[in-house]
Amino acid sequence: MTELLPYGPVPSPRQLRWHEMEFYGFMHFTVDTFTDLEWGYGDESPAVFNPTALDARQWAQTARDAGMSGLILTAKHHDGFCLWPSKYTAHSVKNSPWKAGRGDVVRELADACQEYGLRLGLYLSPWDRNHAEYGRPAYVEYYRNQLTELLTQYGELFEVWFDGANGGDGYYGGTRETRTIDRRSYYNFPALWELVRQHQPQANMFSDAGPDIRWVGNEAGYASHTCWGKIKPEGIFPGEVDNPERLGWGESDGTVWRPAEVDVSLRPGWFYHPHEQPRTLEELLAIYFASIGHGGNLLLNLPPDRRGLIPDEDCRRLQEFRRALDEIFITDFAAGMPATATQVRGNDPAFAAAHLTDGLPDTFWTVDDEIRDAAVTVEFAQPARVNCLRVEEYLPLGQRVESFAVDVNLWGQWLEVAVGTTIGPRRLLRFPAVTTGAVRLRILRAQACPVLKRLSVY
């Protein structure tokens, strides 16, 4: 039996930890919250930032109770206003009336995340509509200095978020003009990425171009039905993509591991607007199955209001969402159940189908090298009413599966109830509810012998 080798690009250890997080929150909060804008122009006075009851612990508790694993804060959005007392600019909380200029939103959230068992991420907009030197070399040094502050003062970060909006009209220190940049060269992103690696080696970096996580290509809350974790980096730069559809699909022959993150807001806007309402429970469930269920990670924005709190109606909706998910996934009828396969690699128990239901993170079922299609069957302790399946590939050995099908056993015969394409870190498939005593997963086509770590049925 030949050694089982990885196929294609595989995740780094930090990317594997990111895949395990699955669901975390975005916090869009700045002067825009108080001016009712989405993109502040950059001329907003720090005096407009004055939340009356800001409580980062409420943010963290709400996120934890919703099942989130972390929070990413917009430490600086395009308006250039900084939520921490940066020593490199006056345009920050240190010149706001909030806490008489002695507050630090980033610190408060970092402490709250630690208290509630969440991981912290930070967003630092490369575009700055306030800074007089934007578009010139001096701004790049300013940006590096601010990034260093965030990387070194607030503990371990799980993600650093680089937005793709770059250049346009702005205040720019009073010039009130339009400035353009060469997106490919102006910021010297490779040097910025190295700065993150130096200070936060466990942090994954997000942008259109990664280098760790790619944008999914939309802000509607879904990943493509076919969603490869791998992609070819040529033609993709921060803020510039030759074909945005590539970001959603990834590429079956991709040369780097750069999985998709699905960013979407609980409300229509990214910042709080009094006239808007949170999405319905049905919308949130559809987003969950179209993002996490398609193999992406879900980054759901929770915009605090002008009090500095997640609105009450948003909290109630998130609680409903959590209860609905708990109800769906409360019982895995496959857990610990017997599993058999049409083929097992070398007939070796180390690769047996039983590893799909044993609940262990580092065991898997696989087949001989030349096998590209195979099937595994799980029998329940007794007939159960089911309508959802979760399946996962073992990512340290690469993403391999191109198509699969799900069957249920009815009256001694197999009935196909669902089909899918890619699996990757996870695939969730829903089908009409049926009472059955056994479920069969058929791998129809794979790039290399399939290697699966989990099969759950709900």
C-alpha positions in Angstrom: 0.0 0.0 0.0 1.5 3.3 -1.1 1.7 6.2 1.4 -1.4 8.4 1.5 -0.1 11.8 0.4 -1.8 15.2 0.3 -3.5 16.1 -3.0 -3.1 19.7 -4.2 -2.7 22.7 -1.9 -3.7 22.2 1.7 -4.5 24.5 4.6 -1.9 25.8 6.9 -2.4 25.2 10.7 -3.7 28.7 11.2 -6.2 28.2 8.3 -7.3 24.9 9.8 -8.1 26.7 13.0 -10.0 29.3 11.0 -12.1 26.6 9.3 -13.1 25.3 12.7 -14.5 28.7 13.7 -17.2 28.5 11.1 -19.4 31.4 12.4 -18.3 34.8 13.9 -19.4 38.4 13.9 -18.5 41.8 12.4 -18.9 45.0 14.4 -19.4 48.1 12.1 -19.3 51.0 14.5 -17.8 54.5 14.0 -18.9 58.1 13.3 -21.1 56.7 10.5 -23.4 55.3 13.2 -24.1 58.9 14.3 -24.3 60.5 10.8 -26.6 57.8 9.3 -24.1 57.1 6.5 -22.5 54.0 5.2 -19.3 55.6 3.9 -18.3 58.7 5.9 -16.7 61.4 3.8 -13.8 62.0 6.2 -14.8 65.5 7.4 -16.9 64.3 10.4 -15.9 65.9 13.7 -14.8 63.5 16.4 -17.4 65.3 18.5 -20.2 63.3 16.7 -18.9 60.1 18.3 -20.6 60.0 21.6 -22.4 56.6 22.5 -24.4 57.0 25.6 -24.1 53.4 26.9 -21.4 51.6 25.0 -20.9 48.1 26.4 -18.6 45.8 24.6 -19.5 43.0 27.0 -23.1 43.2 25.7 -21.6 42.7 22.2 -19.5 39.7 23.3 -22.3 38.1 25.3 -24.8 38.5 22.4 -22.3 37.0 19.9 -21.4 34.1 22.3 -25.1 33.3 22.9 -25.7 33.3 19.1 -23.1 30.6 18.7 -20.3 32.8 17.3 -16.7 32.0 17.9 -15.2 35.5 17.5 -15.8 39.2 16.6 -14.0 41.5 14.1 -14.2 45.2 14.8 -13.9 48.0 12.3 -11.1 49.8 14.1 -11.0 52.3 11.3 -13.4 52.6 8.4 -13.0 54.6 5.2 -13.8 57.9 7.1 -10.5 57.5 8.9 -11.9 57.8 12.4 -10.0 55.5 14.8 -11.8 53.6 17.6 -8.5 53.5 19.6 -6.4 56.5 20.7 -3.8 56.2 17.9 -0.8 58.4 18.5 -0.5 59.1 14.8 -3.7 61.1 14.3 -6.1 63.5 16.1 -9.0 61.9 14.2 -9.9 59.4 16.9 -11.8 58.6 20.1 -9.2 60.6 22.1 -10.8 63.8 20.7 -14.4 62.7 21.1 -16.7 63.5 24.1 -17.1 59.7 24.8 -15.4 59.1 28.2 -13.9 62.6 27.9 -11.5 61.4 25.3 -10.0 58.6 27.5 -11.9 55.7 25.9 -10.6 52.9 23.7 -13.2 50.8 21.9 -10.7 48.3 20.7 -9.4 47.6 24.2 -12.9 47.2 25.6 -13.8 44.7 22.9 -10.5 42.8 23.4 -11.2 42.5 27.1 -14.8 41.5 26.5 -13.8 38.8 24.0 -11.4 37.3 26.4 -14.0 37.3 29.2 -16.6 35.6 27.0 -14.3 33.1 25.3 -14.3 34.7 21.8 -11.4 35.4 19.5 -10.7 39.0 18.3 -10.2 40.2 14.8 -9.6 43.8 13.5 -10.4 45.6 10.3 -8.2 48.6 9.3 -9.4 50.3 6.1 -6.6 50.9 3.7 -8.6 53.8 2.2 -8.8 56.9 4.4 -10.9 59.8 3.3 -9.7 62.0 6.2 -6.0 61.9 5.9 -4.3 64.7 4.0 -1.5 62.5 2.6 -3.7 59.7 1.2 -2.5 58.8 -2.2 1.1 59.8 -1.4 4.0 57.8 0.1 3.6 59.5 3.6 0.2 57.9 4.1 1.5 54.4 3.5 3.9 54.9 6.4 1.1 56.2 8.5 -1.0 53.2 7.7 1.9 50.8 8.6 2.3 52.7 11.9 -1.4 52.3 12.7 -1.5 48.7 11.7 1.5 48.1 14.0 -0.4 49.7 16.9 -3.3 47.3 16.4 -1.1 44.3 16.0 0.9 44.9 19.1 -1.4 46.3 21.7 -4.5 44.1 21.9 -3.4 40.5 22.3 -3.7 37.7 19.8 -5.8 38.3 16.7 -7.4 35.5 14.7 -8.0 37.6 11.6 -6.9 40.9 10.1 -9.3 42.3 7.5 -8.2 44.4 4.5 -11.1 46.0 2.6 -11.1 46.3 -1.2 -12.4 50.0 -1.4 -9.5 52.1 -2.4 -9.4 55.7 -3.6 -12.1 58.2 -4.7 -13.5 61.5 -3.4 -12.9 62.6 0.2 -12.1 65.3 2.6 -8.3 64.6 2.6 -7.3 67.2 5.1 -9.5 69.9 3.6 -8.7 69.6 -0.1 -12.1 67.9 -0.8 -11.0 66.2 -4.0 -10.8 62.9 -5.8 -7.6 60.9 -5.5 -6.8 57.7 -7.3 -4.1 55.1 -6.6 -2.5 52.1 -8.3 -4.2 49.4 -6.2 -1.6 46.9 -7.1 1.4 48.8 -5.9 0.5 51.8 -3.7 0.1 50.0 -0.3 2.9 47.4 -0.9 0.6 44.7 0.4 3.3 42.0 0.6 5.1 44.2 3.1 1.9 44.7 5.1 1.3 41.0 5.1 4.8 40.4 6.4 4.2 42.9 9.2 1.1 40.9 10.2 3.1 37.7 10.1 5.8 39.2 12.2 3.5 40.4 15.0 0.5 38.0 14.7 1.7 34.7 13.2 -1.6 33.0 14.1 -3.7 35.6 12.4 -5.4 34.9 9.0 -5.5 37.8 6.6 -8.6 38.6 4.5 -8.8 40.5 1.2 -9.9 39.7 -2.3 -6.4 38.3 -2.8 -5.9 36.8 0.7 -3.2 35.8 1.3 -5.1 33.5 3.7 -8.8 34.0 3.1 -10.6 35.3 0.0 -13.8 37.3 -0.3 -16.7 35.2 -1.6 -17.5 37.8 -4.3 -20.8 39.1 -2.9 -22.4 40.6 0.3 -25.7 38.7 -0.1 -24.8 35.9 2.3 -24.0 32.9 0.1 -21.1 30.9 -1.3 -21.4 29.1 -4.7 -22.9 25.6 -4.7 -19.5 24.5 -6.0 -17.0 26.1 -3.7 -13.3 25.1 -3.9 -11.0 26.1 -1.1 -8.2 26.4 -3.6 -7.7 29.0 -6.3 -5.1 30.3 -8.7 -3.8 33.7 -7.4 -3.0 35.1 -10.8 -5.3 38.1 -11.7 -6.5 38.6 -8.2 -5.2 41.7 -6.2 -6.6 43.5 -3.1 -9.6 45.5 -4.4 -9.2 44.2 -8.0 -10.3 40.9 -9.5 -10.2 39.9 -13.2 -13.4 37.8 -12.8 -15.3 38.1 -9.5 -17.1 34.8 -10.1 -13.8 33.1 -9.5 -14.0 34.2 -5.9 -17.3 32.4 -5.3 -16.4 29.2 -7.1 -12.7 28.9 -6.4 -11.0 26.6 -8.8 -10.7 22.8 -9.1 -7.1 23.2 -10.3 -6.2 26.0 -7.8 -2.6 26.2 -6.8 -3.0 27.9 -3.3 -5.3 27.2 -0.4 -7.4 30.4 0.0 -10.9 29.5 1.2 -14.0 31.8 1.0 -15.4 34.0 3.8 -19.1 35.1 3.4 -19.6 38.6 4.8 -23.2 39.8 5.2 -25.0 42.1 7.6 -27.9 41.3 9.9 -29.5 44.5 8.7 -29.6 46.0 5.2 -26.8 48.4 5.9 -23.4 47.7 7.5 -23.8 50.5 10.0 -26.8 51.1 12.2 -29.7 53.1 10.7 -32.8 53.8 12.7 -35.2 53.0 9.8 -33.8 49.5 9.2 -34.8 46.2 10.7 -32.9 42.9 11.1 -33.3 40.1 8.7 -36.0 37.5 9.3 -35.3 34.1 10.8 -36.0 32.5 7.5 -33.4 34.7 5.8 -30.8 33.9 8.4 -31.3 30.2 8.1 -31.0 30.4 4.3 -27.8 32.3 4.8 -26.4 29.7 7.2 -27.0 26.8 4.8 -25.7 28.8 1.8 -22.5 29.9 3.5 -21.4 27.5 6.2 -23.4 24.8 4.4 -21.4 25.4 1.2 -18.0 25.2 2.9 -17.4 28.9 3.6 -17.1 30.7 7.0 -20.0 33.1 7.9 -19.1 36.6 9.0 -22.4 38.1 10.2 -22.4 41.9 10.9 -24.0 43.1 14.1 -24.1 46.9 13.9 -24.4 48.6 17.4 -26.8 51.5 17.6 -26.1 55.1 18.8 -26.2 53.9 22.4 -23.3 51.6 21.7 -25.4 48.5 22.1 -26.6 45.8 19.7 -30.3 46.8 19.4 -32.9 44.8 21.4 -34.7 43.5 18.3 -31.4 42.3 16.8 -30.6 40.4 20.0 -34.1 38.8 19.9 -33.6 37.7 16.3 -30.2 36.2 17.1 -31.7 34.3 20.0 -34.4 32.9 17.7 -31.7 32.0 15.1 -29.7 30.1 17.8 -32.7 28.2 19.0 -33.6 27.2 15.4 -30.1 25.9 14.7 -30.1 24.0 18.0 -33.4 22.4 17.1 -32.1 21.4 13.7 -28.8 19.9 15.0 -29.8 18.7 18.4 -29.5 15.0 17.4 -27.0 13.4 15.1 -28.6 10.1 14.3 -25.3 8.8 12.8 -23.1 9.5 15.8 -21.5 6.3 17.0 -23.5 4.2 14.6 -22.1 1.3 12.5 -20.8 2.4 9.1 -19.7 0.2 6.2 -18.1 1.1 2.9 -17.8 -0.4 -0.6 -14.0 -0.1 -0.2 -11.5 0.6 2.5 -7.9 1.5 1.8 -5.9 -1.7 2.0 -8.7 -3.3 4.1 -6.9 -1.5 7.0 -9.1 -0.7 10.1 -7.1 2.5 10.4 -9.1 3.8 7.4 -12.5 2.2 8.2 -15.8 3.8 7.5 -16.5 3.8 11.2 -14.3 6.8 11.5 -17.0 8.9 9.9 -19.2 8.5 12.9 -16.7 8.3 15.8 -16.7 12.0 16.5 -12.9 12.2 16.5 -11.2 15.1 14.7 -8.2 13.3 13.2 -9.6 10.0 12.0 -11.0 9.4 8.5 -12.2 6.9 6.0 -10.4 6.6 2.7 -10.0 4.1 -0.2 -7.2 2.8 -2.4 -5.4 5.3 -4.6 -7.0 4.3 -7.9 -10.6 4.6 -6.5 -12.5 7.7 -7.5 -16.1 6.6 -6.7 -17.2 4.8 -3.5 -20.0 4.6 -1.1 -20.5 4.5 2.7 -23.7 3.4 4.5 -24.7 4.3 8.1 -27.4 2.3 9.9 -29.3 4.0 12.7 -30.1 2.4 16.1 -33.8 2.7 15.1 -35.7 4.4 12.3 -35.5 8.2 12.5 -37.1 11.1 10.7 -34.3 13.0 9.0 -33.9 15.9 6.5 -30.3 17.1 6.7 -26.8 15.7 6.2 -23.4 17.1 7.0 -20.2 15.7 5.4 -16.6 16.8 5.7 -13.4 16.1 3.9 -10.1 15.7 5.9 -8.5 18.9 4.8 -4.8 18.2 5.8 -4.9 15.8 2.8 -6.6 18.2 0.4 -10.0 18.8 -1.1 -10.8 16.1 -3.6 -14.5 15.4 -4.1 -16.2 16.8 -7.2 -19.7 15.3 -6.9 -21.7 13.1 -4.5 -25.2 11.9 -3.8 -27.3 11.0 -0.7 -29.7 8.1 -0.5 -32.1 6.9 2.2 -33.4 3.4 2.6 -37.2 3.1 2.2 -38.9 -0.3 2.3 -35.7 -2.1 1.6 -34.8 0.1 -1.4 -32.5 3.1 -1.9 -34.0 6.4 -2.8 -31.8 9.3 -3.9 -32.8 12.5 -2.0 -30.0 15.0 -2.6 -26.9 15.6 -4.8 -24.0 17.9 -4.3 -20.7 18.9 -5.9 -17.8 20.0 -3.6 -17.5 19.1 0.1 -14.3 20.7 1.5 -14.4 21.7 5.1 -18.2 20.9 5.3 -21.3 20.5 3.2 -24.8 20.7 4.5 -27.6 19.3 2.4 -31.3 19.5 3.2 -33.9 17.3 1.7 -37.6 16.4 2.3 -38.1 14.8 5.7 -38.3 11.1 5.6 -38.3 8.3 8.2 -35.5 5.8 7.5 -33.2 3.4 9.2 -30.1 3.9 7.0 -28.5 6.6 4.9 -25.9 6.1 2.1 -23.4 8.6 0.8 -22.1 8.0 -2.7 -19.0 9.7 -3.9 -19.6 10.0 -7.7 -16.4 11.7 -8.8 -13.2 12.8 -7.1 -9.9 14.2 -8.3 -8.0 11.7 -6.1 -9.1 8.9 -3.7 -11.7 10.5 -1.4 -10.8 11.1 2.2 -13.7 11.9 4.5 -13.6 12.6 8.3 -17.3 13.1 9.2 -20.8 12.1 8.3 -23.7 13.4 10.4 -27.5 13.0 9.8 -30.1 15.2 11.4 
